[in-house]
Amino acid sequence: MTAISISPRKVASRHALFPSPDPSAIKLPESPQKNTTNTPNAGSLTDKPRGLGLRRPQSHSQLSSTANMGTQASNLRPPRLGFNSKPSREQLNPPPPQQPPTTTPATNTTATSSGRARANSDAPMPYIPRTRKNQTVSSSSNLSSNHLIAHARKSSLEMTLREGPPPGTTKSSALSLLKHSILSSGVIATKEGMSDYRIYLWLTLLNIPPFPTDTYLALIHRGRSPAYEKISNDVFRTLATDTLFKRRVTDASLTRVLNATAWRIHDDQTSDPPTPFALKYTQSTYLQGINVLSAPLLYASRSEAQAYAMLTCLLTEHIPSYLSPTMSGVHRGVDLIDRILAHMNPKLSSFLLSKNLPARIYAFPSVLTLCACTPPLPEVMKLWDFLFAFGVHLNVICVVAQLLLCKEALQDHPSPAKMLRSLPSLNADEIIKMTLLIIRELPEELFRDVVMHGRETS
């Protein structure tokens, strides 16, 4: 999907960061209530999961630039073998895009103004306050101007996701509005992190096409994958102390999603002839840590098929080098944390190195799981709103932001190593603000390495 490019400060153009690739090479990326019924046999892969229908608003198909995937066996691998380009720094500080014209939702809840039947969705229609006839709005109105502004943002975000771009609005401007809303007002959610439309926002931002549930069912009905023993060992300890996660996601659901993902990776590596992905990322395999990466996806999704589609997209398009047996991409991300910290705060960097605390000692889990290993889960989801909008690669900068936010506590702590074994609880808003400040100060070469670290093969 094409994004609006705005001249940044101290940043080269997108073409400078991303030179035209060889046509034969894989392209760089251009963008950036599940059923909780307990299953009697938590480890069973043959129990048919409930609620697997992929419910989505119309905008999912309208904003996706990828054609719908078929249900044939040959389509178990997504047809997109290249990368969709993630936006560079120029999109992180854009002026507010012009608000699209306000449209009145159709009174018929089964069809939109375009006449197409709306997909089944649990998301309620946004509330639009009305005034009585001949009633005038005065300064004594119960609704303050700030409340009206916040409501307008919420309505715009929800309506764009539910109805698709308004007439006359391009995909690029609609996506720009979504991304600006994430920075300005965020996703409206409960204290548990639940939102009626967050999952559809993620699917749209990751450019994931409507996914056939039959494809997911075909994978889990194949039984245990070659990585099943690893998966069994990982499932029971996935966010084991998080009561929100355990209350909503069963071990059976997590087992099925991970097993289907392992089959997907296995099929890529054993296909004859090899797929372009397998040729570029040889020996990719299921690794410990993918279980934690899948946890927020299952928590937010309305079906296992949705979580599987997003997990596959992340692993194959955004961080494929994380899947190598040596986890080369993760190691590059950890090294980048040391480099970024040395540039932003040499004093803190020298202090940690003097204590024998390079990033590889404490930051490996945060890089591998996109910070999902650090509670609380609702804050992880807010941080992922930002990462999915502006680039998953920015996660390494988010880790540096966490260090800068607790630098005083680190320097005053009698045992910094003990403190870094478990980073302080996430505060997504503060981390995002600090990340934006860091991005402005990074040299172009260093920022380019951040963008590429999850995709390079060596």
One Martini backbone bead per residue (centre of mass of N, CA, C, O) as a GRO file, in nm:
protein
  458
    1MET     BB    1   0.097   0.035   0.021
    2THR     BB    2   0.058   0.365  -0.019
    3ALA     BB    3   0.227   0.642   0.113
    4ILE     BB    4   0.260   0.940   0.253
    5SER     BB    5   0.510   1.178   0.167
    6ILE     BB    6   0.721   1.351   0.403
    7SER     BB    7   0.939   1.572   0.481
    8PRO     BB    8   1.201   1.532   0.681
    9ARG     BB    9   1.424   1.538   0.945
   10LYS     BB   10   1.719   1.404   0.871
   11VAL     BB   11   1.598   1.256   0.606
   12ALA     BB   12   1.574   1.048   0.373
   13SER     BB   13   1.438   0.921   0.129
   14ARG     BB   14   1.294   0.635   0.040
   15HIS     BB   15   1.498   0.586  -0.197
   16ALA     BB   16   1.747   0.602  -0.012
   17LEU     BB   17   1.664   0.364   0.179
   18PHE     BB   18   1.520   0.225  -0.090
   19PRO     BB   19   1.647   0.085  -0.330
   20SER     BB   20   1.621  -0.049  -0.622
   21PRO     BB   21   1.555  -0.360  -0.689
   22ASP     BB   22   1.593  -0.651  -0.796
   23PRO     BB   23   1.360  -0.818  -0.975
   24SER     BB   24   1.453  -1.107  -0.845
   25ALA     BB   25   1.397  -0.985  -0.583
   26ILE     BB   26   1.285  -0.921  -0.281
   27LYS     BB   27   1.082  -0.698  -0.161
   28LEU     BB   28   1.040  -0.435   0.018
   29PRO     BB   29   0.868  -0.293   0.254
   30GLU     BB   30   0.602  -0.033   0.235
   31SER     BB   31   0.477  -0.104   0.516
   32PRO     BB   32   0.317  -0.155   0.776
   33GLN     BB   33  -1.396  -1.311   2.064
   34LYS     BB   34  -1.268  -1.528   2.134
   35ASN     BB   35  -1.339  -1.839   2.206
   36THR     BB   36  -1.344  -1.968   2.562
   37THR     BB   37  -1.399  -2.251   2.539
   38ASN     BB   38  -1.335  -2.533   2.682
   39THR     BB   39  -1.119  -2.799   2.626
   40PRO     BB   40  -1.084  -3.110   2.728
   41ASN     BB   41  -0.835  -3.140   2.522
   42ALA     BB   42  -0.567  -2.934   2.512
   43GLY     BB   43  -0.380  -3.116   2.296
   44SER     BB   44  -0.577  -3.119   2.072
   45LEU     BB   45  -0.598  -3.118   1.701
   46THR     BB   46  -0.900  -3.239   1.627
   47ASP     BB   47  -1.049  -3.033   1.758
   48LYS     BB   48  -1.294  -2.830   1.671
   49PRO     BB   49  -1.293  -2.511   1.647
   50ARG     BB   50  -1.450  -2.239   1.754
   51GLY     BB   51  -1.520  -1.961   1.579
   52LEU     BB   52  -1.360  -1.957   1.275
   53GLY     BB   53  -1.491  -1.730   1.158
   54LEU     BB   54  -1.406  -1.454   0.952
   55ARG     BB   55  -1.468  -1.156   1.086
   56ARG     BB   56  -1.545  -0.857   0.891
   57PRO     BB   57  -1.512  -0.577   0.750
   58GLN     BB   58  -1.515  -0.428   0.446
   59SER     BB   59  -1.234  -0.283   0.466
   60HIS     BB   60  -1.052  -0.526   0.445
   61SER     BB   61  -1.100  -0.551   0.129
   62GLN     BB   62  -1.069  -0.246   0.045
   63LEU     BB   63  -0.768  -0.194   0.175
   64SER     BB   64  -0.667  -0.434   0.037
   65SER     BB   65  -0.411  -0.514  -0.215
   66THR     BB   66  -0.495  -0.813  -0.194
   67ALA     BB   67  -0.598  -1.088  -0.301
   68ASN     BB   68  -0.789  -1.338  -0.260
   69MET     BB   69  -0.773  -1.638  -0.106
   70GLY     BB   70  -0.782  -1.953  -0.156
   71THR     BB   71  -0.884  -2.313  -0.086
   72GLN     BB   72  -0.666  -2.458  -0.198
   73ALA     BB   73  -0.392  -2.649  -0.141
   74SER     BB   74  -0.197  -2.456  -0.308
   75ASN     BB   75  -0.287  -2.209  -0.085
   76LEU     BB   76  -0.124  -2.243   0.188
   77ARG     BB   77   0.035  -2.029   0.053
   78PRO     BB   78   0.089  -1.727   0.017
   79PRO     BB   79   0.112  -1.534  -0.273
   80ARG     BB   80   0.299  -1.351  -0.114
   81LEU     BB   81   0.664  -1.319  -0.159
   82GLY     BB   82   0.693  -1.040  -0.093
   83PHE     BB   83   0.739  -0.713   0.014
   84ASN     BB   84   0.602  -0.465   0.206
   85SER     BB   85   0.657  -0.151   0.239
   86LYS     BB   86   0.770   0.038   0.487
   87PRO     BB   87   0.770   0.320   0.643
   88SER     BB   88   0.937   0.585   0.699
   89ARG     BB   89   0.999   0.866   0.891
   90GLU     BB   90   0.796   1.066   0.742
   91GLN     BB   91   0.527   0.935   0.895
   92LEU     BB   92   0.573   1.003   1.214
   93ASN     BB   93   0.542   1.346   1.144
   94PRO     BB   94   0.265   1.435   1.043
   95PRO     BB   95   0.029   1.609   0.937
   96PRO     BB   96  -0.288   1.635   0.965
   97PRO     BB   97  -0.517   1.492   0.803
   98GLN     BB   98  -0.780   1.529   0.623
   99GLN     BB   99  -1.092   1.507   0.698
  100PRO     BB  100  -1.336   1.329   0.615
  101PRO     BB  101  -1.638   1.318   0.532
  102THR     BB  102  -1.927   1.309   0.689
  103THR     BB  103  -2.118   1.017   0.754
  104THR     BB  104  -2.420   0.858   0.747
  105PRO     BB  105  -2.536   0.594   0.869
  106ALA     BB  106  -2.703   0.332   0.798
  107THR     BB  107  -3.005   0.200   0.905
  108ASN     BB  108  -2.920  -0.052   0.764
  109THR     BB  109  -2.733  -0.318   0.917
  110THR     BB  110  -2.701  -0.508   0.632
  111ALA     BB  111  -2.614  -0.237   0.476
  112THR     BB  112  -2.469  -0.028   0.265
  113SER     BB  113  -2.461   0.238   0.049
  114SER     BB  114  -2.346   0.036  -0.184
  115GLY     BB  115  -2.518  -0.255  -0.128
  116ARG     BB  116  -2.344  -0.420   0.048
  117ALA     BB  117  -2.300  -0.667   0.250
  118ARG     BB  118  -2.229  -0.696   0.569
  119ALA     BB  119  -2.022  -0.815   0.773
  120ASN     BB  120  -2.000  -0.995   1.039
  121SER     BB  121  -2.027  -0.801   1.346
  122ASP     BB  122  -1.961  -0.685   1.688
  123ALA     BB  123  -1.944  -0.399   1.619
  124PRO     BB  124  -2.060  -0.117   1.712
  125MET     BB  125  -2.216   0.154   1.652
  126PRO     BB  126  -2.152   0.465   1.658
  127TYR     BB  127  -2.209   0.729   1.852
  128ILE     BB  128  -2.456   0.990   1.774
  129PRO     BB  129  -2.528   1.285   1.862
  130ARG     BB  130  -2.846   1.444   1.931
  131THR     BB  131  -3.072   1.699   1.860
  132ARG     BB  132  -3.328   1.867   1.905
  133LYS     BB  133  -3.559   2.036   1.780
  134ASN     BB  134  -3.457   2.370   1.810
  135GLN     BB  135  -3.193   2.309   1.937
  136THR     BB  136  -2.935   2.469   2.110
  137VAL     BB  137  -2.592   2.532   2.127
  138SER     BB  138  -2.410   2.587   2.419
  139SER     BB  139  -2.187   2.646   2.674
  140SER     BB  140  -2.381   2.446   2.860
  141SER     BB  141  -2.307   2.200   2.744
  142ASN     BB  142  -2.229   1.870   2.820
  143LEU     BB  143  -2.046   1.892   2.570
  144SER     BB  144  -1.738   1.922   2.506
  145SER     BB  145  -1.505   1.995   2.277
  146ASN     BB  146  -1.313   1.761   2.347
  147HIS     BB  147  -1.525   1.538   2.323
  148LEU     BB  148  -1.596   1.587   2.026
  149ILE     BB  149  -1.316   1.530   1.913
  150ALA     BB  150  -1.288   1.243   2.020
  151HIS     BB  151  -1.544   1.137   1.881
  152ALA     BB  152  -1.460   1.196   1.590
  153ARG     BB  153  -1.220   1.005   1.586
  154LYS     BB  154  -1.369   0.750   1.655
  155SER     BB  155  -1.569   0.755   1.421
  156SER     BB  156  -1.364   0.756   1.192
  157LEU     BB  157  -1.226   0.488   1.259
  158GLU     BB  158  -1.475   0.305   1.263
  159MET     BB  159  -1.601   0.380   0.988
  160THR     BB  160  -1.360   0.300   0.812
  161LEU     BB  161  -1.359  -0.003   0.902
  162ARG     BB  162  -1.666  -0.069   0.839
  163GLU     BB  163  -1.709   0.095   0.540
  164GLY     BB  164  -1.474   0.229   0.444
  165PRO     BB  165  -1.393   0.442   0.230
  166PRO     BB  166  -1.501   0.717   0.137
  167PRO     BB  167  -1.616   0.881  -0.105
  168GLY     BB  168  -1.321   0.992  -0.272
  169THR     BB  169  -1.127   0.804  -0.112
  170THR     BB  170  -0.827   0.689  -0.069
  171LYS     BB  171  -0.626   0.454   0.056
  172SER     BB  172  -0.398   0.637   0.145
  173SER     BB  173  -0.570   0.843   0.313
  174ALA     BB  174  -0.704   0.633   0.499
  175LEU     BB  175  -0.441   0.522   0.624
  176SER     BB  176  -0.334   0.790   0.727
  177LEU     BB  177  -0.568   0.832   0.926
  178LEU     BB  178  -0.523   0.583   1.098
  179LYS     BB  179  -0.232   0.652   1.187
  180HIS     BB  180  -0.296   0.924   1.316
  181SER     BB  181  -0.497   0.812   1.528
  182ILE     BB  182  -0.289   0.649   1.689
  183LEU     BB  183  -0.119   0.902   1.779
  184SER     BB  184  -0.357   1.093   1.887
  185SER     BB  185  -0.592   0.869   2.022
  186GLY     BB  186  -0.618   0.588   1.963
  187VAL     BB  187  -0.751   0.297   2.091
  188ILE     BB  188  -1.051   0.202   2.196
  189ALA     BB  189  -1.046   0.057   2.529
  190THR     BB  190  -1.027  -0.144   2.771
  191LYS     BB  191  -0.849  -0.238   3.051
  192GLU     BB  192  -0.804  -0.527   2.894
  193GLY     BB  193  -0.776  -0.440   2.568
  194MET     BB  194  -1.057  -0.428   2.448
  195SER     BB  195  -1.184  -0.426   2.104
  196ASP     BB  196  -1.398  -0.408   1.830
  197TYR     BB  197  -1.150  -0.302   1.602
  198ARG     BB  198  -0.847  -0.386   1.629
  199ILE     BB  199  -0.821  -0.638   1.449
  200TYR     BB  200  -0.893  -0.479   1.184
  201LEU     BB  201  -0.658  -0.287   1.200
  202TRP     BB  202  -0.431  -0.496   1.181
  203LEU     BB  203  -0.513  -0.625   0.911
  204THR     BB  204  -0.482  -0.362   0.751
  205LEU     BB  205  -0.186  -0.275   0.824
  206LEU     BB  206  -0.073  -0.572   0.723
  207ASN     BB  207  -0.215  -0.657   0.459
  208ILE     BB  208  -0.451  -0.874   0.503
  209PRO     BB  209  -0.631  -1.089   0.360
  210PRO     BB  210  -0.884  -1.269   0.323
  211PHE     BB  211  -0.925  -1.567   0.521
  212PRO     BB  212  -0.955  -1.902   0.490
  213THR     BB  213  -1.053  -2.136   0.714
  214ASP     BB  214  -0.987  -2.399   0.556
  215THR     BB  215  -0.681  -2.363   0.562
  216TYR     BB  216  -0.652  -2.396   0.867
  217LEU     BB  217  -0.796  -2.670   0.898
  218ALA     BB  218  -0.602  -2.832   0.718
  219LEU     BB  219  -0.361  -2.806   0.912
  220ILE     BB  220  -0.480  -2.924   1.185
  221HIS     BB  221  -0.575  -3.205   1.043
  222ARG     BB  222  -0.269  -3.319   1.019
  223GLY     BB  223  -0.165  -3.278   1.298
  224ARG     BB  224   0.135  -3.337   1.400
  225SER     BB  225   0.414  -3.174   1.400
  226PRO     BB  226   0.757  -3.174   1.412
  227ALA     BB  227   0.715  -2.938   1.656
  228TYR     BB  228   0.527  -3.044   1.889
  229GLU     BB  229   0.713  -3.077   2.138
  230LYS     BB  230   0.791  -2.781   2.159
  231ILE     BB  231   0.505  -2.672   2.187
  232SER     BB  232   0.425  -2.820   2.448
  233ASN     BB  233   0.653  -2.674   2.619
  234ASP     BB  234   0.540  -2.373   2.559
  235VAL     BB  235   0.238  -2.338   2.629
  236PHE     BB  236   0.220  -2.349   2.953
  237ARG     BB  237   0.435  -2.080   2.966
  238THR     BB  238   0.246  -1.879   2.836
  239LEU     BB  239   0.177  -1.634   3.021
  240ALA     BB  240   0.132  -1.778   3.312
  241THR     BB  241   0.069  -1.495   3.496
  242ASP     BB  242  -0.169  -1.413   3.300
  243THR     BB  243  -0.500  -1.378   3.359
  244LEU     BB  244  -0.615  -1.259   3.102
  245PHE     BB  245  -0.508  -1.472   2.908
  246LYS     BB  246  -0.608  -1.738   3.051
  247ARG     BB  247  -0.916  -1.656   3.036
  248ARG     BB  248  -0.923  -1.641   2.703
  249VAL     BB  249  -0.685  -1.854   2.647
  250THR     BB  250  -0.626  -2.162   2.540
  251ASP     BB  251  -0.416  -2.424   2.497
  252ALA     BB  252  -0.555  -2.537   2.244
  253SER     BB  253  -0.540  -2.285   2.069
  254LEU     BB  254  -0.233  -2.244   2.079
  255THR     BB  255  -0.158  -2.519   1.963
  256ARG     BB  256  -0.296  -2.492   1.687
  257VAL     BB  257  -0.154  -2.236   1.583
  258LEU     BB  258   0.140  -2.343   1.611
  259ASN     BB  259   0.106  -2.599   1.438
  260ALA     BB  260   0.023  -2.455   1.177
  261THR     BB  261   0.282  -2.286   1.157
  262ALA     BB  262   0.479  -2.524   1.142
  263TRP     BB  263   0.364  -2.638   0.880
  264ARG     BB  264   0.416  -2.391   0.705
  265ILE     BB  265   0.726  -2.392   0.737
  266HIS     BB  266   0.774  -2.684   0.643
  267ASP     BB  267   0.656  -2.657   0.355
  268ASP     BB  268   0.857  -2.448   0.253
  269GLN     BB  269   1.124  -2.632   0.302
  270THR     BB  270   0.993  -2.907   0.131
  271SER     BB  271   0.947  -2.805  -0.132
  272ASP     BB  272   0.878  -2.907  -0.489
  273PRO     BB  273   0.987  -2.659  -0.548
  274PRO     BB  274   1.121  -2.410  -0.407
  275THR     BB  275   1.051  -2.140  -0.254
  276PRO     BB  276   1.144  -1.819  -0.237
  277PHE     BB  277   1.157  -1.819   0.069
  278ALA     BB  278   1.344  -2.073   0.099
  279LEU     BB  279   1.581  -1.958  -0.069
  280LYS     BB  280   1.631  -1.711   0.125
  281TYR     BB  281   1.518  -1.882   0.395
  282THR     BB  282   1.693  -2.105   0.518
  283GLN     BB  283   1.603  -2.317   0.777
  284SER     BB  284   1.341  -2.258   0.871
  285THR     BB  285   1.184  -2.248   1.204
  286TYR     BB  286   1.066  -2.344   1.490
  287LEU     BB  287   1.065  -2.128   1.782
  288GLN     BB  288   1.128  -2.011   2.068
  289GLY     BB  289   0.875  -1.735   2.107
  290ILE     BB  290   0.630  -1.767   1.922
  291ASN     BB  291   0.427  -1.805   2.151
  292VAL     BB  292   0.442  -1.507   2.253
  293LEU     BB  293   0.378  -1.370   1.980
  294SER     BB  294   0.079  -1.506   1.969
  295ALA     BB  295  -0.079  -1.404   2.218
  296PRO     BB  296  -0.199  -1.122   2.132
  297LEU     BB  297  -0.347  -1.233   1.883
  298LEU     BB  298  -0.544  -1.422   2.034
  299TYR     BB  299  -0.660  -1.211   2.229
  300ALA     BB  300  -0.777  -1.017   1.987
  301SER     BB  301  -0.917  -1.229   1.845
  302ARG     BB  302  -1.211  -1.400   1.691
  303SER     BB  303  -1.002  -1.611   1.571
  304GLU     BB  304  -0.766  -1.841   1.483
  305ALA     BB  305  -0.732  -1.757   1.186
  306GLN     BB  306  -0.645  -1.471   1.242
  307ALA     BB  307  -0.392  -1.533   1.409
  308TYR     BB  308  -0.249  -1.699   1.192
  309ALA     BB  309  -0.233  -1.483   0.970
  310MET     BB  310  -0.061  -1.280   1.136
  311LEU     BB  311   0.176  -1.463   1.216
  312THR     BB  312   0.263  -1.531   0.928
  313CYS     BB  313   0.319  -1.242   0.839
  314LEU     BB  314   0.538  -1.171   1.042
  315LEU     BB  315   0.740  -1.414   0.979
  316THR     BB  316   0.750  -1.376   0.643
  317GLU     BB  317   0.764  -1.032   0.616
  318HIS     BB  318   0.912  -0.890   0.882
  319ILE     BB  319   1.079  -1.154   1.053
  320PRO     BB  320   1.235  -1.400   0.899
  321SER     BB  321   1.526  -1.404   1.045
  322TYR     BB  322   1.412  -1.518   1.321
  323LEU     BB  323   1.387  -1.832   1.200
  324SER     BB  324   1.660  -1.899   1.227
  325PRO     BB  325   1.865  -2.105   1.398
  326THR     BB  326   2.044  -1.835   1.487
  327MET     BB  327   1.883  -1.570   1.501
  328SER     BB  328   2.002  -1.326   1.335
  329GLY     BB  329   1.793  -1.095   1.365
  330VAL     BB  330   1.802  -1.075   1.673
  331HIS     BB  331   2.105  -1.010   1.698
  332ARG     BB  332   2.090  -0.749   1.538
  333GLY     BB  333   1.889  -0.608   1.726
  334VAL     BB  334   2.069  -0.614   1.979
  335ASP     BB  335   2.307  -0.453   1.860
  336LEU     BB  336   2.138  -0.196   1.800
  337ILE     BB  337   2.086  -0.115   2.092
  338ASP     BB  338   2.377  -0.038   2.157
  339ARG     BB  339   2.407   0.177   1.933
  340ILE     BB  340   2.170   0.362   2.008
  341LEU     BB  341   2.248   0.416   2.304
  342ALA     BB  342   2.529   0.544   2.240
  343HIS     BB  343   2.401   0.784   2.083
  344MET     BB  344   2.185   0.893   2.300
  345ASN     BB  345   2.347   0.761   2.580
  346PRO     BB  346   2.662   0.728   2.676
  347LYS     BB  347   2.641   0.702   2.983
  348LEU     BB  348   2.452   0.454   2.997
  349SER     BB  349   2.616   0.270   2.818
  350SER     BB  350   2.874   0.268   2.994
  351PHE     BB  351   2.745   0.162   3.249
  352LEU     BB  352   2.646  -0.114   3.140
  353LEU     BB  353   2.925  -0.213   3.036
  354SER     BB  354   3.065  -0.196   3.322
  355LYS     BB  355   2.843  -0.433   3.412
  356ASN     BB  356   2.816  -0.645   3.189
  357LEU     BB  357   2.550  -0.510   2.993
  358PRO     BB  358   2.465  -0.608   2.728
  359ALA     BB  359   2.189  -0.661   2.535
  360ARG     BB  360   2.217  -0.982   2.521
  361ILE     BB  361   2.140  -1.021   2.828
  362TYR     BB  362   1.828  -0.856   2.824
  363ALA     BB  363   1.692  -0.816   2.506
  364PHE     BB  364   1.612  -1.075   2.353
  365PRO     BB  365   1.305  -1.116   2.423
  366SER     BB  366   1.206  -0.834   2.322
  367VAL     BB  367   1.281  -0.876   2.028
  368LEU     BB  368   1.145  -1.152   1.958
  369THR     BB  369   0.840  -1.046   2.090
  370LEU     BB  370   0.776  -0.742   2.072
  371CYS     BB  371   0.739  -0.702   2.400
  372ALA     BB  372   0.540  -0.943   2.504
  373CYS     BB  373   0.710  -1.024   2.776
  374THR     BB  374   0.593  -0.748   2.882
  375PRO     BB  375   0.408  -0.615   3.103
  376PRO     BB  376   0.108  -0.545   3.009
  377LEU     BB  377  -0.103  -0.654   2.765
  378PRO     BB  378  -0.255  -0.386   2.690
  379GLU     BB  379   0.020  -0.237   2.626
  380VAL     BB  380   0.112  -0.418   2.399
  381MET     BB  381  -0.124  -0.350   2.207
  382LYS     BB  382  -0.060  -0.048   2.184
  383LEU     BB  383   0.223  -0.088   2.067
  384TRP     BB  384   0.123  -0.253   1.814
  385ASP     BB  385  -0.028  -0.032   1.677
  386PHE     BB  386   0.233   0.121   1.608
  387LEU     BB  387   0.400  -0.103   1.465
  388PHE     BB  388   0.189  -0.172   1.239
  389ALA     BB  389   0.187   0.121   1.120
  390PHE     BB  390   0.535   0.186   1.115
  391GLY     BB  391   0.694  -0.074   1.210
  392VAL     BB  392   0.839  -0.353   1.346
  393HIS     BB  393   1.141  -0.251   1.356
  394LEU     BB  394   1.085  -0.038   1.600
  395ASN     BB  395   1.128  -0.221   1.851
  396VAL     BB  396   1.428  -0.158   1.917
  397ILE     BB  397   1.363   0.137   1.997
  398CYS     BB  398   1.165   0.067   2.226
  399VAL     BB  399   1.381  -0.056   2.410
  400VAL     BB  400   1.546   0.199   2.442
  401ALA     BB  401   1.318   0.365   2.563
  402GLN     BB  402   1.299   0.201   2.824
  403LEU     BB  403   1.583   0.270   2.926
  404LEU     BB  404   1.550   0.583   2.933
  405LEU     BB  405   1.301   0.582   3.135
  406CYS     BB  406   1.505   0.407   3.358
  407LYS     BB  407   1.793   0.533   3.415
  408GLU     BB  408   1.792   0.620   3.713
  409ALA     BB  409   1.722   0.344   3.832
  410LEU     BB  410   1.967   0.199   3.716
  411GLN     BB  411   2.199   0.380   3.844
  412ASP     BB  412   2.075   0.332   4.153
  413HIS     BB  413   2.101   0.039   4.141
  414PRO     BB  414   2.266  -0.222   4.298
  415SER     BB  415   2.131  -0.427   4.055
  416PRO     BB  416   2.095  -0.404   3.726
  417ALA     BB  417   2.068  -0.699   3.641
  418LYS     BB  418   1.814  -0.760   3.806
  419MET     BB  419   1.634  -0.542   3.672
  420LEU     BB  420   1.678  -0.658   3.364
  421ARG     BB  421   1.532  -0.933   3.383
  422SER     BB  422   1.278  -0.724   3.438
  423LEU     BB  423   1.121  -0.508   3.294
  424PRO     BB  424   0.937  -0.264   3.318
  425SER     BB  425   0.642  -0.178   3.285
  426LEU     BB  426   0.445  -0.091   3.043
  427ASN     BB  427   0.429   0.237   2.860
  428ALA     BB  428   0.320   0.310   2.564
  429ASP     BB  429   0.306   0.620   2.545
  430GLU     BB  430   0.600   0.676   2.640
  431ILE     BB  431   0.747   0.498   2.435
  432ILE     BB  432   0.647   0.639   2.179
  433LYS     BB  433   0.757   0.918   2.238
  434MET     BB  434   1.056   0.830   2.262
  435THR     BB  435   1.080   0.699   1.984
  436LEU     BB  436   1.035   0.960   1.819
  437LEU     BB  437   1.286   1.103   1.929
  438ILE     BB  438   1.497   0.899   1.832
  439ILE     BB  439   1.441   0.902   1.526
  440ARG     BB  440   1.534   1.202   1.480
  441GLU     BB  441   1.852   1.129   1.577
  442LEU     BB  442   1.918   0.929   1.371
  443PRO     BB  443   2.108   0.807   1.156
  444GLU     BB  444   2.061   0.686   0.849
  445GLU     BB  445   2.222   0.421   0.870
  446LEU     BB  446   2.097   0.321   1.135
  447PHE     BB  447   1.803   0.321   1.040
  448ARG     BB  448   1.842   0.121   0.809
  449ASP     BB  449   1.924  -0.116   0.993
  450VAL     BB  450   1.656  -0.132   1.136
  451VAL     BB  451   1.477  -0.197   0.890
  452MET     BB  452   1.666  -0.467   0.799
  453HIS     BB  453   1.719  -0.677   1.035
  454GLY     BB  454   1.458  -0.884   0.976
  455ARG     BB  455   1.564  -0.956   0.648
  456GLU     BB  456   1.832  -1.040   0.662
  457THR     BB  457   2.054  -1.326   0.579
  458SER     BB  458   2.355  -1.211   0.726
   0.00000   0.00000   0.00000
